Every structure is written in structure tokens, then in C-alpha cells.
Amino acid sequence: MAFMEKPPAGKVLLDDTVPLTAAIEASQSLQSHTEYIIRVQRGISVENSWQIVRRYSDFDLLNNSLQIAGLSLPLPPKKLIGNMDREFIAERQKGLQNYLNVITTNHILSNCELVKKFLDPNNYSANYTEIALQHVSMFFRSEPKWEVVEPLKDIGWRIRKKYFLMKIKNQPKERLVLSWADLGPDKYLSDKDFQCLIKLLPSCSHPYIYRVTFATANESSALLIRMFNEKGTLKDLIYKAKPKDPFLKKYCNPKKIQGLELQQIKTYGRQILEVLKFLHDKGFPYGHLHASNVMLDGDSCRLLDLENSLLGLPSFYRSYFSQFRKINTLESVDVHCFGHLLYEMTYGRPPDSVPVDSFPPAPSMAVVAVLESTLSCEACKNGMPTVSRLLQMPLFSDVLLTTSEKPQFKIPTKLKEALKTAKECIEKRLIEEQKQIHQHRRLTRAQSHHGSEEERKKRKILARKKSKRSAVENSEEHSAKYSNSNNSAGSGASSPLTSPSSPTPPSTAEHAPF
């Protein structure tokens, strides 16, 4: 197969889920406009930072592009007269800083390509849709039966994963979806094992996994084809969204916030847990559970994107669970992500922050019990339950599943070993990241405590006491030295100091009579 004859550089080392923060350091006025000098930082390391220069017009352009999200973002208004006054510039700088804070702390906005390109143009200057189209075109040279109907622009949240609506030439009414993605920072499989596992995915059959029609890969990316589903994903059901709409438009600001019925929550939850248990038992790493990766098919939920872990792509919720050192295996990641999904099914929206201190009223206390075991402070601190434990909880234990489809996914022993090694490497990187975040948090707390007003007062009092004690000790020491000196001068019993060059005078004792 001639798929992707000219592969790009290969594995992308950059983790797109690492949060970017931005602080305006200064402003400079030129002839007709003001430029703002912004320090952008990736993650917790100050060393991983850079400066960008932006005008108000750049902010305005970004804000116009983000209007598709339907959010009311706090961009300071335009001002045509008096916009070079020093006071006005200082006030506008505060407003722009607040704007940056809002877009970098919104989970969906902060991960979107528009914001990434604004803050980090060096790493996000490529046109990923064009790159994907080039690879898809190469694929069609050897597989002429497929044909692109249209690009499905920005329907997903990933910057480096693109989707296209497809059809088969001899079945023109049937619609399929092609997804293309390059490698991520967690790709640890060898090229050969990676390609073999990708091509194995169409053989996976399970009542709660969405079937892959076709899959292929080279050493730098993968391409998969699935049937297009008009009903869309579980997230589309919750947000009452159209599957083909852009991700920002569908999920950033839902018009009506409403959770699912209790029976739906129980059934869908049980089905998702069953497929997670199946994958865990097979030793197949997942780690990518969220409502957009669950397809609705009749009365069933079917898991999507099994290829993500093979590609080494970071999880949608990574910036959440990387904060908690006890969530350090892909199994515990799946359980934590299930908590996020269950919260969304219950309340019609994601949690404001994690861990969750208290949960709003739910259709059943059994729902809250599961949420507490996966999203509460105690759960995040002490660790996640197993999938088997969740299946035994009252919310899911009485759900009867009726399906005639027999689960089947045969993975050769050699590939199972490769998956196990890759999984351990993924977990190792996560643990290292969690350790660094933990150390940074401790250091920040110590510095904050050290710099507090109360601490400064304590240090002043201690310094004064130490100074007084030192003065007293010095005075006592001086008095002692003075006393010793006087005693030495008044006593003839002490031996005279002699120079090495002078002979010692003979002692008179030698000649004394007995």
C-alpha cells in the first residue's frame, strides 16, 4: 500500500493538553497603536516560557473567531479617541489580562487551535487540515473505492486529528467517517507493532465498541474509517447538538442544561463499565473515555477511538488527573474519566472544578455514591475504585443487559507484551509529571506562606530577638576577655613569652643547694 509515502517527522513530543498560561508583562506605545508584551508559559516550568507581542486588534480578531462558542467573553471594548492615554492603556492592560485568564482556564477554549495559535505560533503554525488532506489523497491512490464527500471541520477537540465524511463509490448513499491523526508524545510501540495493532482494530467485535470498518497506519500516523451515525455521540445527546457542527459550537455554551433520565444513566453507565472491564482484562490500554468518545447506536453506547492509546495521544482530561498522584495507572484514569462522564450525564454539564466538594441534587443517591467514589476530594487523594467495584455498586448492579453479540478481540501474545510495555511507559511519564506538579505545588505553597504578612511579622520579631540575644552574648564575651587580660597582667607566675630565635635562660633551680 502506498499510504503516506512522504511521512512527516514522526512522533510529536509536544503534549497539547499541557495548560498554557499568559501574563502581560509590559506595554509599549508606538505611533498609532499599543503593543502588549506577553509572557506565555507551558505547564509549571518557568524555563518553558516565551514572549509574544500582540496588539488590541489581534485580541479582537481572536475574539471574533471564538464567537462560534456562543460565550460572552470579557474583551475590553474598542476606543477610537484617547486610546493612547497612559491611564487608558493601564486599564485596558488589566482588561486584556482578565480576558487571557478566562480563555486559558476554560477547558475547551484552552485546548482549541485558535487559542493555541494565538499564544504559541511557533508550535501551531501548520495547517493540519491540509496535512491530513495530503495523507488522505495518498491513501486514495491505492484504495480508489473510497471518495471524500466533505471535510468535517473542527468536529473534534484535537488539533492534530481531522475528520472527513466519506462514501463508497458503488454505494453512494452510505456515509462513513474517516479520521486521520499523527503520533502523540506517548507513542512507545515500535513502528511494526504499532501498524500491526492498528490493522487489528477492525477485527475487534464487542456490543459496546463502535466497529472500525477499515484501518491502516505507517510509522508516523494512522487512518481509520467507521460508519457515520446520524444520532451522534453521547455528548451530542446530552447537549442536544448536531454531530457535524464544530466542537466549540456544540459544547461550549449549551442553550439548555439538562441531564439524562435515571434509567438512561444506569444503562449507559453499565454498558460503558462493561466495555472498560473487557479492555482491562485484555490488557488493552484505553485512557480516553469522555462523552464525545461514546457513540449512540440504538439503545446502546459504543466506545470510540481505541486507536488513541496506540498513537500515543494525550487524554482529554489529562490536565485534571495529572494533579492527583494516586491516579497513576490507565485503569484508574479510565475510572476517574468515567466519573466525569457520569457527572455530565447526570447534570447536563461538566463539573466546575475537580475534585468536587459537594454534589448538586441527583435523581438518586446511588448516582452520588458513584460520583463521590471517583470525583470527591477523598477519592482523588486516596485513589480510584476498580471497574469491577463500580459494577457492584447499587446504581449498576441491577441493570440487565441483553445482547446477542459475542465479544471478540484476539491479540497475539507478542503484541500483548508490546502493549504491556507501552502501557508501563505511558504510566511512567504520567507519574513523573504528577511528581513534578506535586513538588511545584509544595514549593509554591511554601513561598506563599513565606511571603504572607503574618509570616513577615513573625520573622521580624524573631530577627529582633536574635539581634538582642547576639548583643548580650557579645557584651558578656567582651567582659570576660577584659577580665582575663587584667588577671594575666597582675600575676608573675605565668611563663614569659619566648621567641624561637632567643635561647632560653638557664633556670636558677639547677644550682640551688639541697
PyMOL commands that set and color helices and strands:
alter all, ss='L'
color gray80, all
select helices_A, chain A and resi 56-69+86-105+107-110+113-119+128-142+191-203+234-239+247-251+262-282+291-293+307-311+318-321+330-347+365-375+377-382+387-392+394-397+413-450+453-489+508-511
alter helices_A, ss='H'
color red, helices_A
select strands_A, chain A and resi 20-29+34-42+49-55+146-151+161-168+171-182+214-217+221-227+294-297+300-303
alter strands_A, ss='S'
color yellow, strands_A
deselect
rebuild
show_as cartoon
